[in-house]
Amino acid sequence: MLELVESRGSCHKSRSRNAPTFKHAAPSFSYSSGSKKTPNPPYRGAPNWKCSVYYYWWLYLRYNQDYRDTCANGGIGACSDLYRDFGDIYGQTFRTWWASHSHLFTEPTAVALAEHKHDFGDGADIVDVQIDVSLGAEAVERSLKALHTQLLFPERAAVHRSAAVYPVARRPVLMNLHRHLAVYKWRKRCPDMTDEDIADRVGHHAAAQTNGISRSYMQRLGHSTREIDIELRRAKRKAVQHDLRCAHLLIEGVGRGEFPVRTSG
């Protein structure tokens, strides 16, 4: 059962006591892993604050030229509407920016756990919650149902539709977001570098075989690996070109306030 603790007076206005609710994992700036489940990291050894789609939202926006021009022009330009919400992202670290802009991605809720570190487990069947009565009966009922699902069936918690000011457009794969941008940065930094070299730099590992026969097997038999090498180069070029297309579309989309989207506007 739930023990409902209704906030009185100005209590419901002090929402800072409750952790903000995000549809996806928020960046963590602590060095402890904790018990909370986190998404697969973008790469091995990635710090906690990079294990969040919201970090990559900020990072991709930094590569949008229209947004850069708008920031350089004091908020006037093609991305002026977006600038009013996101501000100048170039003169500060992600941690500093996030501290004042995380509300762009929070889910509005009329009900929250009364204690930030409440542990629902070990057979517990009672939790204390705070209710923001200013949001109305329908919002309260909806939030209670959502909290009940989150507590009893955490695997279903991310199914609901986001109501954030800037909702995440699709389920993100951080490893892909990281690789797309890594390829984009190499191409921008070294325009004459071959796709095969870029693939090697970002760790694209094409299967070293063709028709089910591996390159190492052909070498052991003393046979030519020419055909396999051709297939490997082709696979690397194809992978890098795919990453570049995705990066360009993601950078374009984030300039419209949508992320991660891989369709042209």
Residue, then its C-alpha position, 0 to 999 in steps of 0.5 A: m500500500l502507499e502512505l500518501v503525505e500531502s504537501r501543505g502550504s509552501c511545501h509543494k513549491s520546494r521541489s528541490r528536495n526531490a530528485p528531478t525525473f528524467k525519462h533516460a539516465a541523467p548524467s552523474f558527476s560522482y565517481s561511485s558506481g552506485s546501485k542504480k542501473t546505468p545505460n551501456p557506456p559509449y566506450r570502455g572507461a567512459p566517466n559517469w557523466k558521459c553515460s547519458v544521452y543528455y551529454y551527447w545532446w549538448l555535445y552534438l549541438r556544439y557542432n551545429q554551425d547555425y547554433r555556433d553562429t547564433c551564439a557568436n551573434g549574441g543569440i540572434g540568428a537561425c537558432s535564436d529560439l533554441y538559444r533562448d532555452f539552451g543559451d551559450i554552450y561554448g563558454q562553459t563546461f557541460r557540468t556547469w551548463w547542466a546545473s542550470h539547464s537540466h530542467l529542459f529534460t525533466e518530466p513534470t510530475a505531481v507525485a514524487l518520493a518524499e525522500h531522495k534516497h528512498d530504497f524500495g526493496d526487501g519486501a517493503d510495501i509502504v512508501d512516503v510520497q509528496i503530492d503537488v496539489s497545484l497540478g490538479a487531480e488528473a495530473v496527480e492520478r496519472s503521476l501516482k500510476a506512473l510511480h506505482t509502475q516505476l516501483l513495482f515494474p522498473e523495466r516498464a518505466a521508460v515506456h511512457r511518452s515523454a512530457a519534457v520540454y525537449p523529449v529524447a526523440r528515440r531510444p539512444v545507443l550511446m556507443n553509436l552516438h559516440r562513434h558517429l561523432a568520432v568519425y565526423k571529427w576525424r573527417k573534419r580534422c583530416p579531410d584527406m585521410t582515407d575512410e579505411d584509416i579513419a575506420d582504424r582510428v575509431g576502432h571499426h572492426a570489419a569481419a576479417q573474412t569473406n565467404g566464411i573463410s578468415r584472413s588468418y586461415m588463408q595466411r596459414l595455408g600460404h594463399s593470397t588474401r587479396e580478395i579478403d583485403i578488398e572486402l575489408r577495405r570496402a566494409k570499412r569505407k561503407a561503415v565510415q560513410h554510414d557514420l558520417r551520414c548519421a553524424h550530419l543528420l544528428i547535428e542537423g536535427v539537434g539544431r532544430g531542438e530534436f535529438p537523436v534524429r537521423t532524418s533530414g528536416 
